[in-house]
Amino acid sequence: LSFLNWLTIVPAIFCLDDAFLVNNLPSLVQKIALGTPTTQTYIQSVTSGAISFGQAPIARTILSSAFFVLMAKLNINVVRNLLARPQLMNASFDKLRLCGTYGAFGVVSERREELIIESANNINGPWKEYHFKVKPGDVHRRPKWISPYHHRIDWQMWIAAVSGRVERSPWIYRFLLKLLRQEKDVIGLLKSDPWKAELGAESNDDDSSNAPKYIRIEKYSYKFYDTNNATISNDDEGNKPYWVRERLGRYFPRQGVASADILEELANRH
């Protein structure tokens, strides 16, 4: 389950009846979810019979049952759509739009577009690539299991890739600016800092040769590596490739490279 699923499931638990929670939740879950002294006293009162729940009014039972039957009937087409190969997302199947489907990814494609950020100390290179914690980048890195945590910056980078031009994601200007300035809070969102000194050595903040001056974003198309069509060899550590990527072109800037002055002007403009 993804982070968005948990955002729906967890609040829904608190809509359940108290008696249901007390009688059906495992004791460990009760201690976590209902662990305050007040709720513990309430649970003991229910389990000992000191507090009993009366029978629900007949009118309420009839109304709840009728609502359940109506929703079950209206959701038949929703379930059919869920099981169908070509799915309709954010669609309704009744005139009053009481039931429908929600989602942005009814079909997961075999290819995905990714933005790769690179920076350099010299305009002619060499260019160093920034690697994110879960987003595809290095073709030899194994895909990560991320649920239920939501790596928002990785997610936003993918959304920017499929949204079109950089003007639709103006937050990127300030993000790139902070990367050039090597702000620790922002660098901490990434897997590593390509400009940091070798592992075990302290970087020299006064050494301008160890700091980026220019930055750019390239756009690539990624697909899973096919072992039957071996075109990429293992890396220096013997790791096999998981992805095959193809450069689609420059995402930002369209021509040349971006410096801190250019990014600051763009960030202030947007």
N, C-alpha and C positions, 0 to 999 in steps of 0.2 A: 504494500500500500504506500502511496506517495504522501507527501506532506499535505497536499490539498485534500486528500481523502480523510486524513486524521483531523483536519480542521472541521470537517462535517461530522465525523463519527463521535468525537469526544464531547462536544456540546450536546449532541443528541442523547447521550447517556443520562444527562441530568433532567431530561424530559420524562424519563420512566417513573413509574409509581414507586413510592418509598417501600411499600410492601414487596414489590417485585425485586427491588435491589437487595433488600435484606434477605429474602428467601432464596435468591438465585445466584448472587455474586459469591465467588469463593472467598473464604475467610481472609486470605492474603490480600485480595483486591479490596475487600471491605476495609481492611486496616489502612490501605493507601488512600482510597477514595473517601472513606467515611471515618477517618482516624481521629477526629477531634473528640475530646471528652464528652461533649454534648451528644454527638451522634452515636458514640459508643453506648452511652446510657440508654438512648432511644432504641438501639438494636437489642440490647439486653431485655428491655421492656417488651418488645415485640416477640422475641424468641421465647420468653418465659410466659407469654400469654397475658401479661399485665395490661397490655394495650391490644385491642382487637379491632379489626377493620370491618365495618358494617357492610352489608350487601349493597351493591350499587343500585340506584333507582332504576326501575324498569324502563322509564323513558330514556334515560341515558344509555342503557344497554342497547335498546332498539336503535337509537340514533347512531351509536358507535358501530353497530353491526351493519346498518344500512350504508354508512360511509365506507366501511371496509369493502363491502360488496361492490359499491360504485367504483372505488379506486381500483379494485382488482379487475373489473371489466374494462375500464378505460386504459389500463396499463398493458393490456394484451398486445396491442400494436407497438407499444414502447418496447416490450420484451422481444417481439419479432424483429424489430429494427436493430436491437442490440445484437441479436444472433445472425443478422444478415451480413453478407460480405460487403456490399456497399452501404455504409451506414449514413443516416442523416443526423447531423449534429445540430443542437439548439432548435429542434423542430417540435411541433405539436401535432397530435393526431385526432383531436376532437374539436368541434366547433367552438366550444367555450374555452379552449386552451387550458384545461385543468391539469392535464398531464403532458409531459413532453420529455425530450432528451436534452441533456446538457453535456457539453464537452467540446474541446477544440481539436482532439486528435482521434477521430474515428478510425483512421487508417494510418499506420506507421509505415513510412516509406523506407525503402532499402538504402537510400542515400540521405545524407544530411549536410547542410551547409554550415560551415564553422568559420568564425573570425579568428585569425591568428595575429596577435600583437607582437611586433618586433621593434627593438630600439637599438641605437648605435651611438658611439661616441664620435664617429666620423661619418660624414654624409655618404662616403663611398663604402662604408662597412668596416668590419664584418657586423652583421645584424644578429642580435641575440633574441631568441624567442621566449616569451613568457608562458609558463605552463600553469594551468589552473588545477584545482584540486580534483575535479571530477570530469570537467569538460574535455572532449577529445582534443588532443594536440599531438603529442608524440605518438607516432603510429605503432611503436613497440610497447606502449603502456597498456596494460590490461584494463578494460572498462571497470569502473568502480560500482559497488553496491551502495546506494546512497539513502535508501528509505530507512527511517522516516524523516531524516534530516533534509532540510531544503537549502541547497547551496544557491543562494539567490543570485550572486554575481555570475556564476556559471550559467544559470537559467537565463538571466537578462542578456548575456552575450549571444546566446542562441536565438532569443527573441529578436534581437537587433539584426542578426544575420538573415532572418526570414522576413523582416519587416521592410526591407528595401534600403533606400539611401540613408546615410548617417543622419540626415536632418530629422528623420523620424525618431531617432534615439539621441537627442542632444546631451543626455547625461554622459555620453562617452567622452565628450570634450574634456570635462573636468576630471573624469577617471584617468584619461591619458596624461593630463597635466600632473596629477598626483603621482603617477608612475614615474614620470620624468624627474619629479622632485624627490622621488624615493621616500615618500611618506610611509612610515612603518605600519600605521593602521591599515593602509590600503594594500601594501605589499603583503601583509599578514593574511589577506583574503586569498592569496594565490598559493600554489604549491611551493614555490621557491622564488628567490630573487636571482635572475640570471647575472646580475652585476655584483652579487656578493662574492667575497673572496672564497677561495677553495675551502672545502670543509675542514674545520679545525683551525683555520687562520682567521685573524681579525681583519676586517676591511678597514682601510684608511680613508676616513671621510674627507681628508684634505687632498686626496689623490684624484685629480680631475679626470685621469685616464680610466678610472674605475667608476665613472658615472655617465649615464646616458644623456645625450644632448638632442637627439632626433628620434622620432617615433613614427610608426606607420602601422596600418592594419591591412593584411592580405586576406582574401576570401578563398576558401578551399571547399571542395566537395569531398566528403568522406563516405566510404562504404567498407563493410567488413572484408577482411582479407580472405581470399579464396585459396585454400591450400593446394587445390588442383591446378592453380595458375600462379606458380611461384615466381613473382617478379621482384620481390623485395627480400633481401637476405637478413639474417639475424643481426642484431646490433653487437657492439663490442663486448657486451656482457653475456651474449648468447641468448638474449630474449627474442622470441619470435614475434613477427609483426601481427597485430590485431586489426589494423586498418590499412586501407589504401587511400591516398588522398591525391586530388588533382587540383592544381591552382586554377581558379576561375578569373582572377584579376585583382586589382587594387580596390579596396573598400574605402579607405581614407588615408591621406588625401588623394584626390583623383590623380594628381600629378605631384612629383617632388616628394618632400617629406614635411613633417610638422615639427616645429620647435616649441619651446615653452611659451614664447611671446605670442605665437600664432594661436596656440590653444587657449591661452588666457583671454585673448580678444574674443575668440569664438564662445568661450564659456560665459563671459560677461554679456555677450550679445543675446544669448539664449537663456 
